[in-house]
Structure formats: C-alpha cells, structure tokens
Amino acid sequence: MLGELIPQGTFYTQVINHGILGHYVATASLATGSYETLNNFASTPPGNPTIFEYYRRDLKRPVEDAWVIAPSNGFNRIGGSSHRAYGPNFSAEVVLPKQLLAASMSGGTSTDYLHLLRDNYETPLFAPPIASDEVNLQRTADLLKLSVADFNAHARSLASPDELSVYIARQLMTQVSPSLIWITLHDIDIAHSGAYSLYTDGIRRSDRLCADIWNTIESLPEYKGRTTLFILPDFGRDSDTNPAGNGFQHHRTGDALSRTTWMLALGPGVRQNFVVDRPVDSLDLVPTLGKLMGFSPTYAAGKPLVEVL
C-alpha cells in the first residue's frame, strides 16, 4: 500500500465511522451510505437501499452486473435491503466462498480445508453454521467456468479465507466482467484471538491481496484504464492506552482510534500521489460512487468526495 498503491492514487488519512462498530453492521452501513442499526450477528438485510440496488434500479442493470464476495456466512444478506422501493429485485449476487467450499465437499469436512472454513474470529458461538444445501454450487461453478475438482485443488493450496475470496474475484472478473464488485477481506480480524503475530500476518496478507486485486484490474482489457478501485477498512481498533479495551485485539470502546481509519482511491481521473488530511465520513463512499457511476443514492446520508470526482 505505502510503496506501490498510494503513489498511484488519492489517499484520505481520516475516515470517521460514527456508527456501530461491528463488522457486518459497519459493512452494511458502508454499502448503504447510512448508519445501520441492525443486530451485528443476525441474518438481517440492511434497512436502507444498498449501492447495488441503486446501481441496478437507476441504470437498469441485470443481476449479473453487481456482485458481493463476502468473508463469512453472516454476510449472506448484504446484497440487498428490506426497503420497500428496492429489495430483492435489485440486489447483488452474493458469493460466500466458504459456503462454496463446504458444498463442494458434499457434506464432508476435510482437514485440508479447515483453515479456510473458520467463519468468525470475534464470536464464533454466534456464527451460523456453514450449510452446503443453501448454496447452488453447480450454478456458480458453471457461471465462473470452474470445475469443482479444480476449485478444490486450488483451495487446498491457499493459506487463508481471503485468498479464497480473491481467487473467486479473479474468476468472476475474467469470466463474467461485472461492472460493480464489492470484496470484503476478513483475515485481519484474527486480532480477536489476541495473538499479535497472527494479526500482523493478516495485515501483510491483506496488503498483498489489495495489490493483487489492482494488478488483476490492470491486466484485464475489460477493466484496465476504465475502473476505479476504493480500498478502506470498516473501522479501526481500540487504543492501547484505553483501559476499557484490549488494544489491537478488539474494537469495543468507541474511542477515536477505533472510529478513525483511511481510504485509498485509484483509477482513471483520480489524482495520483495526493493526500487528503481533512476528516471525511465513512458514509461518503456511496454518494461518491453514485456520482462516478451515474446513479442517485436517495437515502444515503453522506456527501460525494470532491477530490476523486
């Protein structure tokens, strides 16, 4: 990020999240541009329309043109909202790579894949089980032109669930070429285990995978020179000095460090090697994408970021 990607784009140093600091609800807030208040561990869709619904309804795009690749079973409802004017008819396709992997094993769980099937680092007792019968494996495999055997063989060589997600993203971009893809990486959340070495490993891997995603964009004719990539965390981590938290391990205090993060934008028309130090809101993402892509996020609360427009 520091050596290769930031020099190619515009970097926001203060992105503030004023909402609930749970991964599903915070990611749902990023996707709607409005602070959601749903239960972080419930299988509940966002209440406000998502970017995918705005995009598909306003621009009359088919379902195959908007996709979400989500890290865990708990994100299976993030592709569309419960809003009456939007909802399932305009939602995104959601791929849960861990469910695909579980389904490909026909109900069995091989020890070769256990490191890829860990669903929730924070509260595993609340995570719903990965259920292979909920996944139309063959449909997804056909769409991505991926045999089950090839998928399993490649998965066996991967070190983490995020690597599996990025592999699926590459297949999706190569075979389907959708205009809107939302990828959520989750390896960094291993911090909840309390092992700092595992946390830094997750950071390094996420850093590398972000570069892999950008390099894939730049290598494909359908995307090269016409794609904007936004990279940002959902929120931060507790301060080391806050007695109410456990430093890097959690995000429970609501202090400044747990709410302050960053964002990088890369792509055609985006100013290179440019730093923005003014505070912006995490809700500003959806209105900015609306301006770039030509849809109107009516219920979003943020504002477009003028530096990347």
PLY file of the C-alpha trace (Angstrom):
ply
format ascii 1.0
element vertex 309
property float x
property float y
property float z
element edge 308
property int vertex1
property int vertex2
end_header
0.00 0.00 0.00
2.63 2.55 1.03
5.19 1.73 -1.62
3.08 0.92 -4.67
-0.59 1.80 -4.39
-0.75 5.13 -2.52
1.59 6.84 -5.04
-0.91 5.86 -7.75
-3.98 7.37 -6.11
-5.67 9.74 -3.67
-5.30 8.82 -0.01
-7.68 10.00 2.74
-5.99 9.92 6.13
-9.09 10.46 8.34
-12.21 8.45 7.55
-14.52 8.51 10.57
-17.13 5.86 11.38
-19.80 7.27 13.73
-21.90 4.10 13.76
-21.93 0.70 15.42
-18.50 -0.97 15.44
-19.47 -4.48 14.39
-18.20 -5.90 11.11
-21.49 -6.85 9.46
-23.42 -3.77 10.54
-20.49 -1.46 9.71
-20.04 -3.03 6.28
-23.78 -2.72 5.69
-23.50 0.97 6.60
-20.68 1.40 4.08
-22.82 -0.29 1.43
-25.92 1.83 2.10
-24.34 5.19 2.91
-26.50 5.34 6.05
-25.66 4.14 9.56
-27.49 0.86 10.02
-28.66 -0.26 13.46
-29.33 -3.94 12.83
-28.06 -6.74 15.06
-24.48 -7.44 14.01
-24.95 -11.19 14.48
-28.42 -11.59 12.98
-29.18 -12.77 9.46
-30.91 -9.49 8.62
-30.70 -7.36 5.47
-29.89 -3.65 5.76
-32.86 -1.36 6.22
-31.69 1.21 3.69
-31.09 0.55 -0.01
-27.61 -0.65 -0.88
-25.30 0.63 -3.58
-26.14 -2.49 -5.58
-29.87 -1.67 -5.59
-29.30 1.98 -6.50
-26.98 0.95 -9.31
-29.21 -1.77 -10.77
-32.51 0.12 -10.49
-31.33 3.52 -11.73
-29.20 2.16 -14.57
-31.44 -0.84 -15.36
-28.60 -3.32 -14.99
-29.02 -7.13 -14.83
-28.24 -9.07 -11.68
-25.03 -10.47 -13.20
-23.55 -6.94 -13.28
-23.35 -6.43 -9.48
-21.62 -8.88 -7.12
-20.57 -9.20 -3.49
-17.82 -11.58 -2.37
-18.25 -11.84 1.38
-15.94 -13.32 4.01
-18.33 -15.23 6.23
-21.72 -16.82 6.42
-23.04 -13.88 8.43
-22.76 -11.59 5.39
-25.22 -13.56 3.27
-27.91 -10.82 3.42
-25.72 -7.85 2.48
-26.51 -7.92 -1.23
-29.90 -6.24 -0.87
-32.06 -4.37 1.63
-35.54 -4.71 3.10
-36.53 -1.29 1.71
-39.95 -1.39 0.03
-38.88 0.58 -3.05
-35.81 -1.59 -3.70
-35.15 -5.03 -2.21
-34.53 -8.45 -3.84
-35.45 -7.42 -7.38
-32.45 -5.09 -7.47
-29.98 -6.83 -5.14
-26.49 -8.09 -5.97
-25.39 -11.67 -6.42
-23.64 -12.73 -3.19
-20.86 -15.31 -3.23
-19.73 -16.82 0.06
-16.53 -18.71 -0.84
-16.57 -20.70 2.40
-20.06 -21.97 1.59
-18.93 -22.90 -1.90
-16.03 -24.84 -0.45
-18.22 -26.61 2.11
-20.76 -27.51 -0.58
-18.06 -28.86 -2.89
-17.14 -31.45 -0.27
-20.67 -32.95 -0.38
-21.28 -32.62 3.34
-17.84 -33.80 4.43
-15.18 -31.61 6.02
-11.63 -32.41 5.04
-8.84 -31.41 7.39
-7.12 -29.95 4.30
-9.64 -27.10 4.32
-10.32 -26.37 7.98
-8.16 -23.23 7.92
-10.40 -21.86 5.14
-13.72 -22.64 6.84
-13.27 -20.69 10.08
-16.30 -18.41 9.90
-15.99 -15.84 12.67
-12.98 -14.73 14.71
-14.88 -12.49 17.10
-17.79 -14.53 18.46
-17.79 -18.00 16.90
-20.68 -19.11 19.11
-22.96 -16.66 17.29
-21.86 -17.58 13.77
-24.47 -19.61 11.88
-23.14 -22.92 10.58
-21.96 -23.14 7.00
-24.73 -25.08 5.28
-23.89 -26.56 1.93
-27.54 -27.08 0.99
-28.00 -23.29 0.89
-25.52 -22.95 -1.94
-26.20 -23.59 -5.59
-22.65 -24.76 -6.18
-23.16 -26.02 -9.70
-24.77 -22.77 -10.91
-21.89 -20.69 -9.57
-19.29 -23.12 -10.89
-20.89 -23.03 -14.34
-21.04 -19.24 -14.34
-17.39 -18.93 -13.35
-16.41 -21.78 -15.71
-14.81 -23.56 -12.78
-14.93 -27.31 -12.19
-15.50 -28.47 -8.63
-12.30 -30.52 -8.81
-10.25 -27.52 -9.95
-11.81 -25.36 -7.25
-10.97 -27.86 -4.52
-7.45 -28.38 -5.80
-6.73 -24.67 -5.89
-8.32 -24.08 -2.48
-6.01 -26.67 -0.94
-3.01 -24.52 -1.92
-4.32 -21.33 -0.27
-3.30 -20.04 3.15
-6.43 -18.15 4.20
-10.12 -17.43 3.50
-9.24 -14.03 1.99
-7.02 -15.70 -0.59
-10.01 -17.86 -1.49
-12.18 -14.74 -1.87
-9.67 -13.02 -4.15
-9.37 -16.20 -6.23
-13.15 -16.17 -6.73
-12.97 -12.46 -7.60
-10.41 -13.13 -10.32
-12.56 -15.88 -11.81
-15.59 -13.58 -11.70
-13.76 -10.71 -13.39
-12.31 -12.98 -16.06
-15.47 -14.92 -16.91
-18.35 -12.50 -16.19
-16.76 -8.99 -16.15
-19.35 -7.30 -13.89
-19.27 -3.51 -13.56
-19.67 -3.44 -9.77
-17.80 -5.80 -7.42
-17.65 -5.49 -3.64
-14.98 -7.62 -1.94
-14.71 -7.82 1.83
-11.47 -9.13 3.33
-11.59 -10.56 6.84
-8.24 -12.14 7.74
-7.17 -9.16 9.85
-9.96 -9.96 12.31
-7.75 -12.78 13.63
-6.70 -9.99 16.03
-9.58 -11.15 18.25
-7.52 -14.22 19.10
-5.11 -11.92 20.96
-2.05 -13.14 19.02
-0.21 -10.10 17.68
1.89 -12.17 15.25
-1.26 -13.57 13.62
-2.67 -10.04 13.41
0.42 -8.70 11.61
0.37 -11.72 9.30
-3.22 -10.84 8.43
-2.24 -7.23 7.76
0.58 -8.26 5.43
-1.66 -10.69 3.58
-4.43 -8.10 3.16
-1.85 -5.59 1.95
-0.65 -8.04 -0.69
-4.17 -9.06 -1.75
-5.19 -5.43 -2.30
-2.27 -5.11 -4.71
-3.28 -8.39 -6.35
-6.80 -7.04 -6.94
-5.45 -3.84 -8.50
-2.98 -5.76 -10.66
-5.82 -8.00 -11.86
-7.83 -4.91 -12.80
-4.89 -3.52 -14.75
-4.26 -6.84 -16.52
-7.75 -7.37 -17.95
-8.85 -5.45 -21.08
-12.42 -5.13 -19.77
-11.18 -3.22 -16.70
-7.81 -1.64 -17.49
-7.97 2.16 -17.71
-11.70 2.29 -17.01
-12.04 1.04 -13.42
-11.91 2.91 -10.10
-10.91 0.95 -7.00
-11.70 2.11 -3.45
-9.93 0.42 -0.52
-10.93 1.13 3.07
-11.39 -0.64 6.43
-14.82 -0.65 8.07
-13.36 0.88 11.27
-10.22 0.84 13.43
-9.04 -0.86 16.64
-9.09 0.20 20.28
-6.28 2.39 21.58
-3.51 0.64 23.51
-3.95 3.21 26.29
-7.72 2.89 26.73
-8.41 0.84 29.88
-11.83 -0.18 28.54
-10.32 -2.14 25.64
-7.56 -4.58 24.82
-5.65 -2.54 22.25
-5.34 -4.15 18.83
-7.44 -7.15 19.90
-10.86 -5.51 19.87
-12.97 -2.53 18.74
-15.35 -2.05 21.66
-14.54 1.29 23.28
-15.76 3.68 20.60
-12.66 5.82 21.14
-11.07 7.91 18.38
-8.71 5.18 17.17
-11.48 2.59 16.92
-13.51 5.02 14.78
-10.78 6.55 12.61
-9.40 4.83 9.57
-8.39 5.68 5.98
-9.35 5.25 2.32
-7.45 4.95 -0.96
-8.93 5.62 -4.41
-7.18 4.54 -7.62
-8.28 4.78 -11.22
-8.65 6.96 -14.31
-9.16 10.62 -13.44
-8.14 10.11 -9.81
-5.26 12.39 -8.82
-2.07 10.43 -8.15
0.17 10.74 -5.09
-2.35 13.09 -3.46
-3.14 13.12 0.27
-6.34 14.49 1.84
-6.00 15.23 5.55
-9.46 16.66 6.20
-11.83 14.37 8.13
-14.47 12.65 5.99
-17.32 10.31 6.93
-17.33 6.62 6.04
-20.84 7.19 4.65
-19.36 9.35 1.89
-18.41 6.27 -0.15
-21.85 5.53 -1.66
-22.62 9.13 -2.75
-19.16 9.31 -4.31
-19.76 6.08 -6.24
-23.16 7.41 -7.27
-21.54 10.45 -8.87
-18.92 8.31 -10.60
-21.31 5.66 -11.91
-24.41 7.75 -12.59
-26.96 6.59 -10.01
-28.79 8.55 -7.29
-28.39 7.21 -3.72
-31.57 8.88 -2.46
-31.45 7.60 1.11
-27.70 7.86 1.67
-26.57 10.34 4.32
-23.00 11.01 3.15
-21.62 13.52 0.68
-19.60 12.99 -2.52
-15.85 13.31 -2.08
-14.90 16.11 -4.44
-11.22 15.13 -4.59
-11.92 12.00 -6.64
-14.69 13.31 -8.89
0 1
1 2
2 3
3 4
4 5
5 6
6 7
7 8
8 9
9 10
10 11
11 12
12 13
13 14
14 15
15 16
16 17
17 18
18 19
19 20
20 21
21 22
22 23
23 24
24 25
25 26
26 27
27 28
28 29
29 30
30 31
31 32
32 33
33 34
34 35
35 36
36 37
37 38
38 39
39 40
40 41
41 42
42 43
43 44
44 45
45 46
46 47
47 48
48 49
49 50
50 51
51 52
52 53
53 54
54 55
55 56
56 57
57 58
58 59
59 60
60 61
61 62
62 63
63 64
64 65
65 66
66 67
67 68
68 69
69 70
70 71
71 72
72 73
73 74
74 75
75 76
76 77
77 78
78 79
79 80
80 81
81 82
82 83
83 84
84 85
85 86
86 87
87 88
88 89
89 90
90 91
91 92
92 93
93 94
94 95
95 96
96 97
97 98
98 99
99 100
100 101
101 102
102 103
103 104
104 105
105 106
106 107
107 108
108 109
109 110
110 111
111 112
112 113
113 114
114 115
115 116
116 117
117 118
118 119
119 120
120 121
121 122
122 123
123 124
124 125
125 126
126 127
127 128
128 129
129 130
130 131
131 132
132 133
133 134
134 135
135 136
136 137
137 138
138 139
139 140
140 141
141 142
142 143
143 144
144 145
145 146
146 147
147 148
148 149
149 150
150 151
151 152
152 153
153 154
154 155
155 156
156 157
157 158
158 159
159 160
160 161
161 162
162 163
163 164
164 165
165 166
166 167
167 168
168 169
169 170
170 171
171 172
172 173
173 174
174 175
175 176
176 177
177 178
178 179
179 180
180 181
181 182
182 183
183 184
184 185
185 186
186 187
187 188
188 189
189 190
190 191
191 192
192 193
193 194
194 195
195 196
196 197
197 198
198 199
199 200
200 201
201 202
202 203
203 204
204 205
205 206
206 207
207 208
208 209
209 210
210 211
211 212
212 213
213 214
214 215
215 216
216 217
217 218
218 219
219 220
220 221
221 222
222 223
223 224
224 225
225 226
226 227
227 228
228 229
229 230
230 231
231 232
232 233
233 234
234 235
235 236
236 237
237 238
238 239
239 240
240 241
241 242
242 243
243 244
244 245
245 246
246 247
247 248
248 249
249 250
250 251
251 252
252 253
253 254
254 255
255 256
256 257
257 258
258 259
259 260
260 261
261 262
262 263
263 264
264 265
265 266
266 267
267 268
268 269
269 270
270 271
271 272
272 273
273 274
274 275
275 276
276 277
277 278
278 279
279 280
280 281
281 282
282 283
283 284
284 285
285 286
286 287
287 288
288 289
289 290
290 291
291 292
292 293
293 294
294 295
295 296
296 297
297 298
298 299
299 300
300 301
301 302
302 303
303 304
304 305
305 306
306 307
307 308
